[in-house]
Amino acid sequence: MTGQKFILALDQGTTSSRCIVFDANARAIATVQREFRQHYPASGWVEHDPEDIWSDTVIVLREAVEQAGIDVADITGIGITNQRETVVIWERSTGRAIHNAIVWQDRRTADICTGLKERGLEPIITEKTGLLIDPYFSATKAAWILDNVPGARVAAQRGDLALGTIDTFLLSRLTRGAIHATDVTNAGRTLLFNIVEQRWDEELLKIFDVPAALLPEVHDSAHVFGYSSPEILGRSIPIAGMIGDQQSALFGQACFEPGMAKSTYGTGCFMLMNIGEKPVISKNSLLTTPAYRLGGQMTYASEGSIFVAGAAVKWLRDGLKIITHASQTNDMATRVPDNHGIYIWFPPSWASARLTGIPMRAG
């Protein structure tokens, strides 16, 4: 394969890390995936060990290159797509996380969010961010870490700490701490980023009590963010794209015109529709979010989310242990003539129902 050019696509998801090697014709020639451990320290809490994510990232990158049988010199770039909203805070000097990553599914800050809504802050937050006040997003998670890790707030004010979603954390590790940056799609999921003015918003930072010194630079989704350390793959490679996983799917399905939409089914189920160059705010509790930014030109999307899709199948397999393979659920569901009125129901108090704006019931 000498002389051909290749791209490494790193997909860091909620339950696994994956690397796909693409050739110049966008054909996948190798794929390596590793699941990692989920941590549930309390009811409604979900965490990841950032070191698990990092070690698996290095492994899948190296094994994918080996499986593809390509020369590292022929790799032209690395792209990162990631689980959104999951937040990490780490020491700038060492790269060590001061607490486990708090995952997008985590509900520990529900009371904080309720308090913010009771203060009447949701309209201004939605106007600036296109989002709703909910534990789903990164801001209250970040504030929780700062308030619950001894000395964290003082260190943050001094500029000793860095905050980021998983893309930002991996970029920092890949560049040995040289680069602290993200793209607009991930910044737009924090409740701290003004999607109209396309900048971190001082009023939002004050509301959520998150110091500006923690925050990364924000770039286009297609941008040379930095270069990987040679020790990772044997040479420095440009990290030339970062984008949240659902926006990545929208772009990957070629939804480039307003009105074009995609729906993907993974841990959760997410529908995104391209709404063009203006951030139209939904009247039905859908989210307005950056879809991608290329050459400084923002494209926005409208989004509805169901938090539990594949995760329910995983629960049937690993929790209830009534299946051994996900594919069995189809046979089980289709072979019964009557469900006898039994449904899996997501209560309206869940963020999933709130974010879609419609009641959800899955048979």
C-alpha positions in Angstrom: 0.0 0.0 0.0 3.0 2.3 -0.2 2.3 5.6 -1.7 -1.4 5.6 -0.9 -2.8 8.0 1.7 -4.9 7.2 4.7 -6.9 8.9 7.5 -7.4 7.6 11.0 -10.9 8.2 12.4 -11.1 7.9 16.2 -14.6 7.4 17.5 -14.6 7.7 21.3 -18.1 6.6 22.4 -20.0 6.1 25.6 -19.1 2.4 26.0 -16.2 1.8 23.6 -13.3 3.4 21.7 -12.9 2.6 18.0 -10.4 3.5 15.3 -11.2 3.1 11.6 -8.6 3.4 8.8 -9.9 5.0 5.7 -8.2 5.1 2.3 -8.3 8.0 -0.2 -11.6 6.7 -1.6 -13.2 6.8 1.9 -13.2 3.0 2.1 -12.7 1.5 5.6 -9.8 -0.9 5.4 -9.4 -1.7 9.1 -11.5 -1.3 12.3 -10.5 -1.9 15.9 -12.9 -1.4 18.8 -12.5 -1.9 22.6 -15.2 -1.6 25.2 -14.3 0.0 28.6 -15.7 -0.2 32.1 -18.7 1.9 33.2 -18.7 3.2 36.8 -22.0 3.8 38.7 -20.9 5.2 42.1 -24.5 6.1 43.2 -28.0 5.9 41.8 -28.2 8.1 38.7 -24.5 8.6 38.6 -22.4 7.5 35.6 -18.6 8.0 35.3 -15.7 6.9 33.2 -12.1 6.6 34.2 -10.2 9.0 31.8 -7.2 6.7 32.0 -9.2 3.8 30.6 -10.3 6.0 27.7 -6.8 7.2 27.0 -5.2 3.7 27.2 -7.8 2.2 24.9 -7.4 5.1 22.5 -3.7 4.4 22.1 -4.4 0.7 21.7 -7.0 1.1 19.0 -4.9 3.6 17.1 -1.9 1.3 17.0 -3.8 -1.9 16.4 -5.8 -0.3 13.5 -2.6 0.8 11.8 -1.1 -2.7 12.3 -4.3 -4.4 11.0 -4.4 -2.2 7.9 -0.8 -3.0 7.2 0.0 0.6 6.2 3.1 2.8 6.6 2.6 5.5 9.3 4.3 7.9 6.9 1.2 7.5 4.6 -1.3 8.7 7.3 -2.3 12.3 6.4 -4.4 13.0 9.5 -6.4 12.0 12.5 -10.0 12.9 13.0 -11.8 12.7 16.4 -15.5 12.2 17.1 -16.7 11.7 20.6 -19.4 11.3 23.1 -20.7 14.8 23.8 -21.3 16.6 27.2 -19.1 14.1 29.1 -16.7 16.4 31.0 -13.2 16.0 32.4 -11.1 18.4 34.4 -7.3 17.7 34.6 -4.1 19.3 35.8 -2.3 21.2 33.1 1.1 20.3 34.4 0.6 16.5 34.6 -2.4 15.8 32.4 -3.9 13.9 35.4 -7.7 14.1 35.8 -8.7 15.4 39.2 -11.9 13.2 39.1 -13.5 10.6 36.9 -15.2 11.9 33.8 -18.9 12.6 34.5 -20.8 11.1 31.7 -23.6 12.8 29.7 -26.2 10.3 31.2 -25.3 11.4 34.7 -28.2 12.9 36.8 -26.4 14.0 40.0 -26.9 17.7 39.3 -30.6 17.6 38.8 -31.3 19.6 42.0 -28.9 22.3 40.8 -30.7 22.5 37.5 -34.1 22.7 39.2 -32.7 25.7 41.3 -31.6 27.5 38.2 -34.9 27.0 36.5 -36.7 28.3 39.6 -34.6 31.5 39.4 -36.1 32.0 35.9 -32.8 31.6 34.1 -33.9 29.1 31.4 -35.1 31.6 28.8 -31.9 33.6 28.7 -29.8 30.4 28.7 -31.9 28.9 25.8 -31.6 32.2 23.9 -27.8 32.1 24.1 -27.1 28.3 23.9 -30.1 26.8 22.1 -30.3 24.3 25.0 -32.4 23.6 28.1 -31.2 23.6 31.7 -30.5 20.0 32.3 -27.8 17.7 33.9 -27.3 16.3 30.4 -25.0 19.2 29.5 -21.5 19.9 30.8 -21.7 23.0 32.9 -23.3 21.7 36.1 -21.1 18.6 35.9 -18.0 20.9 35.8 -19.3 23.0 38.7 -19.9 19.8 40.7 -16.3 18.6 40.2 -15.0 22.0 41.3 -17.2 22.1 44.4 -16.5 18.5 45.4 -12.8 18.0 44.8 -10.7 19.6 47.6 -8.8 22.6 46.3 -10.2 22.4 42.8 -11.7 25.9 42.7 -8.6 27.6 43.9 -6.5 25.7 41.4 -8.9 26.5 38.6 -8.8 30.2 39.4 -5.0 30.1 39.3 -5.1 28.6 35.8 -3.7 25.2 36.9 -6.6 23.2 35.6 -8.1 22.5 32.2 -11.6 21.6 31.4 -12.9 19.8 28.3 -15.2 17.3 26.7 -13.6 14.0 25.7 -12.3 15.4 22.4 -10.4 18.1 24.2 -9.0 15.6 26.8 -7.8 13.3 24.0 -6.3 16.2 22.0 -4.4 17.3 25.1 -3.1 13.8 25.7 -2.2 13.2 22.0 -0.2 16.4 21.9 1.4 15.8 25.4 -0.5 18.8 26.9 0.6 21.2 24.2 -2.9 22.0 22.9 -6.1 22.8 24.8 -8.9 23.2 22.2 -12.2 22.0 21.0 -14.6 22.6 18.1 -17.9 24.5 18.0 -20.1 21.4 18.1 -18.6 20.2 21.4 -18.4 23.8 22.9 -22.1 24.2 22.0 -23.1 21.3 24.3 -21.6 22.8 27.5 -24.3 25.5 28.3 -21.3 27.9 28.5 -21.0 28.7 24.7 -23.0 31.4 23.0 -23.9 29.8 19.7 -25.2 33.1 18.2 -22.0 35.1 19.0 -19.8 31.9 18.8 -17.8 32.5 21.9 -17.7 31.6 25.6 -20.2 33.7 27.3 -19.3 35.7 30.5 -22.9 35.8 31.7 -23.2 32.0 31.4 -19.9 31.4 33.1 -21.1 33.5 36.0 -24.5 31.7 36.2 -22.8 28.2 36.3 -19.8 29.4 38.4 -17.2 28.1 36.0 -13.9 30.1 35.7 -13.0 31.2 32.2 -9.4 30.1 32.9 -10.5 26.5 32.5 -11.8 26.7 29.0 -10.3 25.6 25.7 -10.0 27.5 22.5 -12.8 26.9 20.0 -12.1 26.2 16.3 -13.9 25.1 13.2 -14.7 21.4 13.0 -12.2 21.0 10.2 -9.0 22.6 11.6 -5.5 21.5 12.3 -5.8 21.5 16.0 -2.2 20.2 16.6 0.1 17.2 16.0 0.2 13.9 17.8 3.3 13.1 19.8 5.7 10.8 17.8 5.6 8.3 20.6 2.0 7.4 19.9 2.4 6.1 16.3 6.1 6.6 15.5 5.7 10.1 13.9 3.7 13.3 14.4 0.4 13.3 12.6 -1.9 16.3 12.1 -5.1 16.1 14.2 -7.2 17.9 11.6 -10.8 17.4 12.6 -12.9 17.2 15.8 -16.7 17.0 16.0 -19.3 15.7 18.3 -20.6 12.2 17.5 -24.1 13.1 16.5 -23.0 16.1 14.4 -20.4 13.8 12.8 -23.3 11.4 11.8 -25.3 14.3 10.3 -22.3 15.3 8.2 -21.4 11.7 7.4 -24.9 11.1 6.0 -24.4 14.1 3.7 -27.2 16.2 5.3 -25.8 19.4 3.9 -29.0 21.2 3.0 -31.6 22.6 5.4 -34.4 20.1 6.1 -32.1 17.1 5.7 -32.1 14.9 8.8 -30.6 11.7 10.2 -31.5 9.5 13.1 -28.9 7.2 14.7 -29.3 4.4 17.2 -26.5 3.7 19.7 -26.4 4.1 23.5 -29.3 6.6 22.9 -31.3 7.6 19.8 -30.6 11.0 18.3 -32.4 12.9 15.5 -30.6 15.9 14.0 -31.9 18.1 11.2 -29.9 20.7 9.3 -31.6 24.1 9.8 -29.1 26.2 7.9 -27.0 29.3 8.8 -29.4 30.8 11.4 -29.9 29.3 14.9 -33.7 29.1 15.0 -35.0 28.3 18.5 -37.6 25.5 18.8 -41.0 26.2 20.3 -41.4 22.5 21.2 -38.3 21.9 23.4 -36.1 20.6 20.7 -32.5 21.7 21.0 -30.7 24.1 18.6 -27.1 23.2 18.3 -24.1 23.8 16.0 -24.1 21.2 13.3 -20.6 22.0 12.0 -18.5 25.1 11.2 -16.3 25.1 8.1 -14.2 28.0 6.9 -15.8 30.2 9.7 -19.3 29.5 8.4 -21.6 28.0 11.0 -24.4 25.5 10.1 -26.9 24.8 12.8 -29.1 21.8 13.6 -32.3 21.0 15.5 -32.0 18.0 17.7 -34.3 15.6 19.6 -32.8 13.0 22.0 -33.8 9.7 23.5 -31.3 8.8 26.1 -31.9 5.1 26.3 -31.9 3.0 23.1 -28.9 0.6 22.8 -28.3 1.0 26.5 -31.6 -0.8 27.2 -30.4 -3.7 25.1 -27.1 -3.7 27.0 -29.1 -3.8 30.2 -31.1 -6.8 29.0 -27.8 -8.5 28.2 -25.6 -7.5 31.1 -28.2 -6.6 33.8 -31.2 -8.9 33.5 -29.1 -11.5 31.5 -32.1 -12.6 29.5 -30.2 -12.4 26.2 -26.6 -13.1 25.2 -26.5 -11.2 21.9 -28.2 -7.9 21.0 -29.7 -9.5 17.8 -31.9 -11.8 19.9 -34.1 -8.8 20.9 -35.6 -8.7 17.4 -36.6 -12.3 17.5 -38.0 -11.9 21.0 -40.1 -8.8 20.1 -41.5 -10.2 16.8 -42.4 -13.7 17.8 -45.0 -12.7 20.4 -48.5 -12.0 19.0 -49.5 -9.7 21.9 -47.4 -7.5 24.3 -50.3 -7.7 26.8 -50.0 -4.0 27.4 -46.4 -4.1 28.6 -44.2 -1.2 27.5 -40.8 0.3 28.3 -41.7 3.8 29.3 -39.5 6.8 29.9 -41.1 9.0 32.5 -41.6 12.7 31.6 -39.3 13.7 34.4 -36.4 12.2 32.4 -34.4 14.6 30.2 -35.1 12.3 27.3 -38.8 13.1 27.2 -38.1 16.8 28.0 -35.6 17.2 25.1 -37.8 15.6 22.4 -40.8 17.6 23.4 -43.1 14.6 22.9 -44.1 11.6 25.1 -42.1 8.5 24.2 -43.2 5.0 24.5 -41.3 2.0 23.1 -43.1 -1.3 22.7 
